[in-house]
């Protein structure tokens, strides 16, 4: 009986540890989602304000739009890599930033990646 009781206690401890880890992952995912949502909402509102400017589009307007896209992608990269640390975190942030800019450009010009 003692081995069965010990086995049950160990199983309960493992289950509790997994549940706690799941709660931490859920909290991290929720925080990341909220961060990404705020970045997206700010980007959309600012971009809408830029697009409401009367034509013709000026060079300064085009540059402002690009800077807005860069700021959005920077915020997005920071949201995704918030929990990461070390040299791999910097590499991941750089990749996220680059991918974000690429996706925005593809979306903007209704284009597709090469090879698709």
Phi and psi in degrees as a GROMACS rama.xvg file:
@    title "Ramachandran Plot"
@    xaxis  label "Phi"
@    yaxis  label "Psi"
@TYPE xy
-63.9686  -40.0964  UNK-2
-66.454  -38.7673  UNK-3
-64.5763  -44.5266  UNK-4
-62.2155  -43.7242  UNK-5
-63.0295  -41.8835  UNK-6
-61.7426  -41.6113  UNK-7
-66.5184  -39.9415  UNK-8
-64.7711  -44.1485  UNK-9
-62.5162  -44.1701  UNK-10
-61.7089  -41.6814  UNK-11
-64.5891  -40.0402  UNK-12
-64.7775  -42.9902  UNK-13
-63.1278  -42.4147  UNK-14
-62.2926  -43.393  UNK-15
-63.517  -40.4398  UNK-16
-65.4043  -41.2946  UNK-17
-65.6413  -40.2358  UNK-18
-63.9774  -40.9595  UNK-19
-65.7406  -41.5482  UNK-20
-65.0577  -39.5879  UNK-21
-63.3874  -40.3356  UNK-22
-63.7125  -40.1597  UNK-23
-64.6862  -41.4215  UNK-24
-65.2534  -39.8226  UNK-25
-64.3969  -41.3724  UNK-26
-64.4171  -42.283  UNK-27
-63.1974  -43.5572  UNK-28
-64.4886  -41.0345  UNK-29
-63.1976  -44.1955  UNK-30
-62.671  -43.3759  UNK-31
-63.4889  -43.182  UNK-32
-61.4897  -44.5585  UNK-33
-63.9634  -40.8215  UNK-34
-63.0936  -46.6656  UNK-35
-65.3404  -39.2323  UNK-36
-64.0885  -43.0771  UNK-37
-63.9524  -42.2902  UNK-38
-62.6971  -44.2279  UNK-39
-64.8348  -43.8326  UNK-40
-63.4449  -45.1575  UNK-41
-61.395  -42.3528  UNK-42
-62.3761  -47.3335  UNK-43
-63.8937  -41.7049  UNK-44
-65.2625  -43.2912  UNK-45
-68.0941  -39.6205  UNK-46
-67.1287  -38.6199  UNK-47
-61.5019  -41.4757  UNK-48
-62.509  -39.5576  UNK-49
-66.6283  -39.7436  UNK-50
-71.9552  -19.3023  UNK-51
-78.5737  -8.79246  UNK-52
-66.3785  142.094  UNK-53
-68.537  148.269  UNK-54
-68.4324  163.709  UNK-55
-78.7913  155.832  UNK-56
-71.4649  131.602  UNK-57
-92.9613  165.017  UNK-58
-60.0898  -41.479  UNK-59
-61.3259  -37.3956  UNK-60
-65.3588  -40.1625  UNK-61
-66.7693  -42.2633  UNK-62
-64.5334  -41.3248  UNK-63
-61.6872  -40.1591  UNK-64
-64.0992  -42.3612  UNK-65
-63.4642  -42.5079  UNK-66
-63.6716  -36.5913  UNK-67
-64.0116  -43.358  UNK-68
-62.3341  -42.3054  UNK-69
-63.7562  -41.9674  UNK-70
-64.5626  -40.7794  UNK-71
-61.5865  -45.8869  UNK-72
-66.727  -34.159  UNK-73
-64.4531  -45.6605  UNK-74
-62.4251  -40.9929  UNK-75
-61.9801  -45.4936  UNK-76
-61.8315  -39.8567  UNK-77
-67.066  -36.8642  UNK-78
-62.586  -44.5536  UNK-79
-72.1872  -33.4529  UNK-80
-104.221  16.5436  UNK-81
-55.9887  -39.0415  UNK-82
-88.4728  -11.9749  UNK-83
-80.6352  158.335  UNK-84
-146.268  157.984  UNK-85
89.0488  -172.974  UNK-86
-64.6658  -30.9797  UNK-87
-69.021  -28.9643  UNK-88
-65.0485  -41.8736  UNK-89
-64.9087  -40.2051  UNK-90
-66.468  -42.1913  UNK-91
-64.082  -42.4695  UNK-92
-61.9036  -41.8256  UNK-93
-62.5978  -42.5476  UNK-94
-65.8779  -42.45  UNK-95
-60.5912  -44.2609  UNK-96
-60.7292  -48.7869  UNK-97
-62.8689  -45.3266  UNK-98
-62.68  -38.8102  UNK-99
-62.5205  -47.7037  UNK-100
-61.1841  -39.9069  UNK-101
-63.5865  -45.1322  UNK-102
-62.7305  -41.0992  UNK-103
-62.8203  -42.5008  UNK-104
-65.3024  -44.118  UNK-105
-61.3865  -41.7444  UNK-106
-66.8766  -43.3785  UNK-107
-60.3609  -42.4903  UNK-108
-101.157  10.4113  UNK-109
49.9921  48.4324  UNK-110
-108.314  174.46  UNK-111
-125.889  153.871  UNK-112
-64.55  153.262  UNK-113
-62.3393  140.838  UNK-114
88.9471  -0.576709  UNK-115
